Amino acid sequence: MEIKLTTQEIRTILQGCQYTLRLVGSSKDYRRLQSSEYFSTSNHVVLNDAFNVLAEIVNAIDDVEQATEK
């Protein structure tokens, strides 16, 4: 089954994910967890990395739209 989303819907979902990640990252409990000596990920990424990746994807979508509107 294929899910059909418009470009605007995709952008909105990704931006919502960014907002959610920002909320989680700003919570006192998450900051405490991430600063723990036991906090580790297999490739050393942190929540802010995921936020930045989503921002790059949204920017790439914007670039494609601007390029194809010409």
FIKOLZA-1660 file (N, C-alpha, C; in steps of 0.1 Angstrom, whole numbers, plus 5000, padded with zeros to 4 digits):
% residues 70
   i   px   py   pz ch aa at
   1 5008 4988 5000  A  M  N
   1 5000 5000 5000  A  M CA
   1 5009 5012 5000  A  M  C
   2 5006 5021 4991  A  E  N
   2 5014 5033 4989  A  E CA
   2 5007 5045 4996  A  E  C
   3 5014 5052 5004  A  I  N
   3 5008 5064 5011  A  I CA
   3 5011 5076 5001  A  I  C
   4 5000 5083 4998  A  K  N
   4 5002 5095 4989  A  K CA
   4 5001 5108 4998  A  K  C
   5 5012 5115 4997  A  L  N
   5 5014 5127 5004  A  L CA
   5 5018 5138 4995  A  L  C
   6 5012 5150 4997  A  T  N
   6 5017 5162 4989  A  T CA
   6 5030 5166 4994  A  T  C
   7 5037 5174 4987  A  T  N
   7 5049 5180 4991  A  T CA
   7 5047 5188 5004  A  T  C
   8 5036 5196 5004  A  Q  N
   8 5033 5204 5016  A  Q CA
   8 5031 5195 5028  A  Q  C
   9 5024 5184 5027  A  E  N
   9 5022 5175 5038  A  E CA
   9 5035 5169 5043  A  E  C
  10 5044 5165 5034  A  I  N
  10 5057 5160 5037  A  I CA
  10 5064 5170 5046  A  I  C
  11 5065 5183 5040  A  R  N
  11 5072 5193 5048  A  R CA
  11 5066 5195 5061  A  R  C
  12 5053 5196 5062  A  T  N
  12 5046 5198 5075  A  T CA
  12 5049 5187 5085  A  T  C
  13 5049 5174 5081  A  I  N
  13 5052 5163 5089  A  I CA
  13 5067 5164 5094  A  I  C
  14 5076 5167 5085  A  L  N
  14 5090 5168 5089  A  L CA
  14 5092 5180 5099  A  L  C
  15 5086 5191 5096  A  Q  N
  15 5087 5202 5105  A  Q CA
  15 5080 5199 5119  A  Q  C
  16 5070 5191 5119  A  G  N
  16 5064 5187 5132  A  G CA
  16 5073 5178 5139  A  G  C
  17 5081 5169 5132  A  C  N
  17 5091 5161 5139  A  C CA
  17 5102 5169 5145  A  C  C
  18 5106 5180 5138  A  Q  N
  18 5116 5189 5143  A  Q CA
  18 5111 5195 5156  A  Q  C
  19 5099 5200 5156  A  Y  N
  19 5093 5206 5167  A  Y CA
  19 5093 5197 5179  A  Y  C
  20 5089 5184 5177  A  T  N
  20 5088 5174 5187  A  T CA
  20 5102 5172 5193  A  T  C
  21 5112 5170 5184  A  L  N
  21 5126 5168 5188  A  L CA
  21 5131 5180 5197  A  L  C
  22 5127 5192 5193  A  R  N
  22 5131 5204 5200  A  R CA
  22 5125 5203 5214  A  R  C
  23 5112 5199 5215  A  L  N
  23 5106 5198 5228  A  L CA
  23 5113 5188 5237  A  L  C
  24 5115 5176 5231  A  V  N
  24 5122 5166 5239  A  V CA
  24 5136 5171 5244  A  V  C
  25 5143 5177 5234  A  G  N
  25 5157 5181 5237  A  G CA
  25 5157 5192 5248  A  G  C
  26 5147 5200 5249  A  S  N
  26 5146 5211 5259  A  S CA
  26 5142 5206 5273  A  S  C
  27 5138 5194 5274  A  S  N
  27 5133 5189 5287  A  S CA
  27 5145 5186 5296  A  S  C
  28 5142 5189 5309  A  K  N
  28 5153 5187 5319  A  K CA
  28 5157 5172 5320  A  K  C
  29 5147 5164 5319  A  D  N
  29 5150 5149 5320  A  D CA
  29 5158 5144 5309  A  D  C
  30 5155 5149 5296  A  Y  N
  30 5163 5145 5285  A  Y CA
  30 5178 5150 5286  A  Y  C
  31 5179 5162 5290  A  R  N
  31 5193 5168 5291  A  R CA
  31 5201 5160 5302  A  R  C
  32 5194 5156 5312  A  R  N
  32 5200 5148 5323  A  R CA
  32 5205 5135 5317  A  R  C
  33 5196 5128 5310  A  L  N
  33 5199 5115 5304  A  L CA
  33 5211 5117 5294  A  L  C
  34 5211 5127 5285  A  Q  N
  34 5221 5128 5275  A  Q CA
  34 5235 5131 5282  A  Q  C
  35 5235 5138 5293  A  S  N
  35 5247 5142 5299  A  S CA
  35 5253 5130 5308  A  S  C
  36 5245 5120 5309  A  S  N
  36 5250 5108 5317  A  S CA
  36 5262 5102 5311  A  S  C
  37 5271 5097 5319  A  E  N
  37 5283 5090 5313  A  E CA
  37 5278 5077 5307  A  E  C
  38 5266 5072 5309  A  Y  N
  38 5261 5059 5304  A  Y CA
  38 5254 5061 5291  A  Y  C
  39 5251 5074 5287  A  F  N
  39 5244 5077 5275  A  F CA
  39 5253 5075 5263  A  F  C
  40 5250 5066 5254  A  S  N
  40 5258 5063 5242  A  S CA
  40 5249 5058 5231  A  S  C
  41 5253 5062 5219  A  T  N
  41 5246 5057 5207  A  T CA
  41 5257 5050 5198  A  T  C
  42 5253 5041 5190  A  S  N
  42 5263 5033 5182  A  S CA
  42 5271 5042 5173  A  S  C
  43 5266 5053 5168  A  N  N
  43 5274 5062 5160  A  N CA
  43 5276 5076 5165  A  N  C
  44 5274 5077 5178  A  H  N
  44 5277 5089 5186  A  H CA
  44 5268 5101 5182  A  H  C
  45 5256 5098 5177  A  V  N
  45 5247 5109 5174  A  V CA
  45 5239 5113 5186  A  V  C
  46 5235 5125 5186  A  V  N
  46 5226 5130 5197  A  V CA
  46 5213 5136 5191  A  V  C
  47 5204 5139 5199  A  L  N
  47 5191 5144 5194  A  L CA
  47 5192 5156 5185  A  L  C
  48 5201 5165 5188  A  N  N
  48 5203 5177 5179  A  N CA
  48 5207 5173 5165  A  N  C
  49 5215 5162 5164  A  D  N
  49 5218 5157 5150  A  D CA
  49 5206 5154 5142  A  D  C
  50 5197 5147 5148  A  A  N
  50 5184 5143 5141  A  A CA
  50 5177 5156 5137  A  A  C
  51 5176 5166 5146  A  F  N
  51 5169 5178 5143  A  F CA
  51 5176 5185 5131  A  F  C
  52 5189 5185 5131  A  N  N
  52 5196 5191 5119  A  N CA
  52 5194 5184 5106  A  N  C
  53 5194 5171 5107  A  V  N
  53 5191 5163 5095  A  V CA
  53 5178 5166 5089  A  V  C
  54 5168 5167 5098  A  L  N
  54 5154 5170 5093  A  L CA
  54 5154 5184 5087  A  L  C
  55 5161 5193 5093  A  A  N
  55 5162 5207 5087  A  A CA
  55 5168 5207 5073  A  A  C
  56 5179 5199 5071  A  E  N
  56 5185 5197 5058  A  E CA
  56 5175 5192 5048  A  E  C
  57 5168 5182 5052  A  I  N
  57 5158 5176 5043  A  I CA
  57 5147 5186 5039  A  I  C
  58 5142 5193 5048  A  V  N
  58 5132 5203 5045  A  V CA
  58 5138 5214 5036  A  V  C
  59 5151 5218 5038  A  N  N
  59 5157 5227 5029  A  N CA
  59 5159 5222 5015  A  N  C
  60 5162 5209 5014  A  A  N
  60 5164 5203 5001  A  A CA
  60 5151 5202 4994  A  A  C
  61 5140 5200 5001  A  I  N
  61 5126 5200 4995  A  I CA
  61 5123 5214 4989  A  I  C
  62 5127 5224 4997  A  D  N
  62 5124 5238 4993  A  D CA
  62 5133 5241 4981  A  D  C
  63 5145 5236 4980  A  D  N
  63 5154 5239 4969  A  D CA
  63 5148 5232 4956  A  D  C
  64 5143 5220 4957  A  V  N
  64 5137 5213 4946  A  V CA
  64 5125 5221 4941  A  V  C
  65 5117 5225 4950  A  E  N
  65 5105 5233 4946  A  E CA
  65 5108 5246 4939  A  E  C
  66 5118 5253 4944  A  Q  N
  66 5122 5265 4938  A  Q CA
  66 5128 5263 4924  A  Q  C
  67 5136 5252 4923  A  A  N
  67 5143 5249 4910  A  A CA
  67 5132 5245 4899  A  A  C
  68 5122 5238 4904  A  T  N
  68 5112 5233 4894  A  T CA
  68 5101 5243 4891  A  T  C
  69 5100 5254 4899  A  E  N
  69 5090 5264 4896  A  E CA
  69 5095 5273 4884  A  E  C
  70 5107 5273 4881  A  K  N
  70 5112 5282 4871  A  K CA
  70 5109 5277 4857  A  K  C
% end
